[in-house]
């Protein structure tokens, strides 16, 4: 141990013949300003779906994540209080066509949950179709991809799909691929037959609370 009044020298910074700055930390040569590796994360940690046989990594913007979290909280409280089911964020499901889908928000009824016999073993991809799927659009989403996913949801048996657009502040509520209600800021989002009695002003969906000045 260093004696009283002594100090521990910082990591030594050196320059090698290639004019590369590096340090010796714990006996290891570490290049300065090199990208930091993504420790403890591999491909299995990424959020993904399998669409038409292709493994597709999901990415979500920060604003979209905030909106999805807040909307899921409102829906979840209502669904549980009225004994309807659970509202889940970013869960992946295996559909009957052997593809997997990961809605940003999904509603699974308690009856559906009761049929998952291995639920206690924490299955990675339960084989069921959520009753409601909600997609919150990020700038990276394309119109073609969203439409393809919408059609796949209904083909698999999803009963309603909501597509939430944070930038245009609109919600497209689909009861089928061809029946859609477009809700703007003055409108009200209602739960329809899946969440009877639920209502939430569209403005509240997009109104992000901020800290006081």
N, C-alpha and C positions, 0 to 999 in steps of 0.2 A: 504493500500500500504506500502511496506517497506520504512523505513526512509532513509534519505540521508546517503550514505556510507554503507548501509546494503546490504546483498546479499540474493538471494532466494536459499534456500537449495535444492540440487538435490533430485530426487526421492529416497526415503529410500529403501535401499537394505536389505532384511532380509533373514533368513534361518529358515524354519519351522522344525517340528519334523521329517519330512520325508526326511530331508537333501536336500530339494528342494529350489533353489534360486528363490526368487521372489521380485517384487517391488510393492509399492503402488503408482499408478499414477492416479491422479484425483479421489482419494478415491477407486480405484479398484485394486484388487490383480492381478498382471500380472506376470506369470512365466517367468523367464529369459531364453533366448535361446530357447524358444518354437517356433515352426514354425509360421510364420506370416500368418494369414488367408487371402484367396483371396477375399478381400473386394469388394463388388459391382459386383461380377461375379458369375453367376450360369450357369446351363447347357444350358440355352437359348443363352448364349453369345458365346458358342463354335461353331467353324466352323464344320459343319457336312453335311453328305449326307445320303439318305436312299437308300440302295442298297439291292435288293432282300428282301425287307421288314425289313432290319436291319439298325438301326440308327448307322452310323459309323462316329466317330469324325475324322476330317482331321487334320493332323499336317504337318508342312513344315519346312525344315531346313533353316538356315539363308542364306546360299549360294544360295539355290534354290529360296528363296524370292527375293534376289537381282537380280538374272537373270530374274525372272518372271516380276519384276517391270520394268527393263530396256527394255526387249523385248516388253512388253505391251506399253511402251511409244513410241517406234519406230513404232509399228503397229498402235497405236491409232492416231498418228499425220498423218500418211499416209491415214488411212481410212476416217478421217474427212476431210482432205484437198481434197480428191477425191470423197467426197459425197457418200461414200460407207456405212458407219455405225459407230457404236461405239465399241471400244475395252474395255472390262471390266475385272477387276481383282476380283476373288473370289466371283462371283455372283452365287446364287443358282437358279436352274430352275426346274420346275415340268414338266416332260415329259409325253407323252401320256399314258405310262404304270403306271402312278400315282407315279412312283419313282421320287426322286429328285437327281440332279447331281450338283456338284460345280466345274467346271473346274478352273484351276489356272488362265487361260486367256480365254476369249471368245470373239467372234465377232458376234454382232447382227446388222442386216441391219436396215436402217432407215425405210424401209417398215414394218419390223417386229415390230419395236417400235411403229409405228403409229397404229398398231392393238391392242395395250395394252390400252384398254379404261379406265382402272383405274390407269394409270401410275402416275397421279398427287396425288393419295392417297398413293403412296409409297408401292406397294405390296411386301410382303416378298419373295414370290416365284412365279414369273410370269410363266404362262403356255405357254412356247415357247421353241423351240429348237434352240440354237445358230448355226450359219452356220459353224463356226470354233471353235474347242475346243483344248486348249493347256494344256498339263500336264507337269510340271517341276518336275522331279523325285528327291525325297529325299531318304536318306539311309533307312528310315523306310518303303518305298514302296516295295511291293513284286511283282515279275514278274506275278504271278497268278492274283493279284488284278488289275494290270495295264492292262493285257490282257482282263480281264472281263469287265473293264470299257470301253476299246476300242470297244469291241463288242456291248456294250449297247449304246454307242454314235451313232454308225452307224445304229443300229436297230431303234433308235429314230429319225433318219433323219439328224444327223450332217453330213455335206458334206466333211469335212476334219478334221483330227486329227493330231496334232504334239506332239510327245513325246520327251522332251528335257532331256538329261542326262548330268548333270553338271560334274560328276566325270570322265566319259569316253569322255566328250566333243564331243558328237554326237547328232544329231537330226534325229529322225525317222519321216518322213513326209508321212502320210497315206492318200490315196485318197479313199480307201476301206479297209476292214479288210485283204484283200490279196494283195493289191497293195501298196508297201511301197518303198520310196526312202531314203537311209541312207546317211546322209550328215556328212562329217568329217570337220576338221578345215580348210582345203583348199577349201571347197565347199562354195556354196552360197545358202542361203535360199530365195526362191521366193514365191510370194503370190498366184501363180496359177490363177485359174479362180475366186477365191474369192477376191483377192487383186491384180488385174492385174497391172503389172508394178512394184510392190514392190519387192525389192531385198535387202538382207543384208548379208554381209560375215558372215559365221558361226563363224569365229574367233572373230568377234565383239560381237557376242552374249555372248561368254564366257570370253571375255577380261574385267575384272573388274578393273576400274581405281583405283589407289592407291594414297595416299597422297605423295608429294615429300619427299625425304629423308631429 
